Amino acid sequence: MKIVLGSDHAGFELKEDLRAYLAEQKIEAADLGVYNGEPVDYPDIGASVAEKVSRGEVERGILICGSGIGMSIVANRFPGVRAALCHDSYTARISREHNDANLLILGGRLIAKGLAREILKIWLEAEFQGGRHQRRLEKIRSMEEEILRGAKQ
């Protein structure tokens, strides 16, 4: 599985810890920044990660900002991205099983490193259940296509 991750300055420390965790698990992860705690604008990093997920260049992505809200707003603007802001193991599991989330969002100022690792582990291992959930994702996909068609006119 190929993963891409990124954060703003508020998520830098947690991103570094999760990058190390992924390496420990032998999971390939491309780090799109930031590379220090200097202030940056979260939309820039969020867009670079979400774009790779949207284009299918990677299977999944991880974004971290202070609360996770800003990165969620940015990431879910991209077609095919299903970004889920997760705060615990339940939201991590259900985001995959029911929503087939392909981008995990975390709040770097809200989630401790141990919990973040647990959330990530569950999110990586949980599988999409399909069935009635697939029908709902198809509706979302249709909405995206309609919006994109309208934007091109």
C-alpha positions in Angstrom: 0.0 0.0 0.0 1.3 3.4 -0.9 0.5 6.3 1.5 1.2 10.0 1.3 1.2 12.2 4.4 1.5 15.8 5.2 0.8 18.3 8.0 1.0 22.0 8.8 3.1 23.3 11.6 0.5 22.4 14.2 0.6 18.8 13.1 4.3 18.5 12.4 5.2 16.6 15.6 2.4 14.1 15.3 3.2 13.6 11.6 6.8 12.8 12.4 5.6 10.2 14.9 3.2 8.6 12.5 5.8 8.6 9.7 8.1 6.6 12.1 5.2 4.3 12.9 4.6 3.6 9.3 8.3 2.8 8.7 8.2 0.4 11.7 5.2 -1.3 10.0 7.2 -1.5 6.7 4.5 0.7 5.0 5.8 3.0 2.2 4.9 6.6 2.9 5.8 9.7 1.0 6.1 12.8 3.2 4.9 16.0 1.5 5.8 18.2 4.4 6.1 20.2 6.4 9.6 19.4 7.6 9.8 21.7 10.6 7.5 23.6 13.0 7.7 26.9 11.0 4.2 28.4 10.3 2.7 27.5 6.9 -0.8 27.7 5.3 -2.5 24.3 5.7 -4.4 24.5 2.4 -1.1 24.2 0.5 -0.1 20.9 2.1 -3.7 19.6 2.2 -4.1 20.1 -1.5 -0.8 18.4 -2.4 -1.8 15.3 -0.4 -5.4 15.2 -1.5 -4.4 15.7 -5.2 -2.3 12.5 -5.1 -5.2 10.5 -3.6 -7.7 12.1 -6.0 -5.5 11.1 -9.0 -5.0 7.6 -7.7 -1.3 8.0 -7.4 -1.5 6.6 -3.9 -4.1 4.4 -2.2 -4.5 6.5 0.9 -3.4 9.7 2.6 -3.0 11.2 6.0 -3.3 14.9 6.9 -2.7 16.6 10.2 -3.4 20.2 11.3 -4.2 21.7 14.7 -7.9 20.6 14.9 -8.2 18.5 11.7 -11.0 20.7 10.5 -9.1 22.8 8.0 -7.4 19.8 6.4 -10.8 18.1 6.2 -12.3 21.1 4.3 -9.5 21.2 1.9 -9.2 17.5 1.2 -12.9 16.9 0.6 -12.8 19.4 -2.2 -11.0 16.9 -4.5 -13.0 14.4 -6.5 -12.8 10.9 -5.3 -11.4 11.9 -1.9 -13.3 10.7 1.1 -11.4 12.3 4.0 -12.5 11.4 7.5 -11.6 13.4 10.6 -11.2 10.7 13.3 -10.9 11.3 17.0 -11.0 7.7 18.3 -10.8 4.0 17.3 -14.6 3.9 16.5 -14.5 6.7 14.0 -11.4 5.3 12.4 -13.0 1.9 12.0 -16.3 3.1 10.8 -14.8 5.6 8.4 -13.2 2.7 6.5 -16.0 0.1 6.9 -18.9 2.3 6.0 -17.4 5.2 4.1 -14.3 3.7 2.5 -12.3 6.7 3.6 -9.1 7.1 1.7 -7.7 10.0 3.6 -7.3 10.1 7.4 -7.4 13.5 9.1 -6.2 14.0 12.6 -6.0 17.0 14.9 -2.4 17.4 16.0 -3.4 19.6 19.0 -6.1 17.2 20.1 -4.8 13.6 19.7 -2.0 12.1 21.7 0.7 10.1 19.9 -0.4 6.8 21.3 -4.0 7.3 20.4 -3.0 8.5 17.0 -1.0 5.3 16.4 -4.0 3.3 17.5 -6.3 5.2 15.2 -3.9 4.8 12.3 -3.5 1.1 12.9 -7.3 0.5 12.9 -7.8 2.7 9.9 -5.2 0.8 7.9 -6.5 -2.6 8.9 -10.3 -2.0 8.6 -11.9 -3.0 5.3 -14.8 -1.5 3.4 -17.9 -3.5 3.9 -19.6 -2.7 0.6 -23.3 -3.6 0.4 -25.6 -0.8 1.3 -22.6 1.4 1.9 -21.5 1.0 -1.7 -24.8 2.3 -2.9 -24.3 5.4 -0.8 -20.8 6.0 -2.2 -22.1 5.7 -5.7 -24.6 8.5 -4.9 -21.7 10.7 -3.7 -19.7 9.8 -6.9 -22.7 10.8 -9.0 -23.0 14.1 -7.2 -19.3 14.8 -7.8 -19.7 14.1 -11.5 -22.7 16.3 -11.8 -20.9 19.2 -10.0 -17.9 18.8 -12.2 -20.0 18.7 -15.4 -21.7 21.9 -14.2 -18.4 23.6 -13.6 -17.2 22.8 -17.2 -20.3 24.5 -18.8 
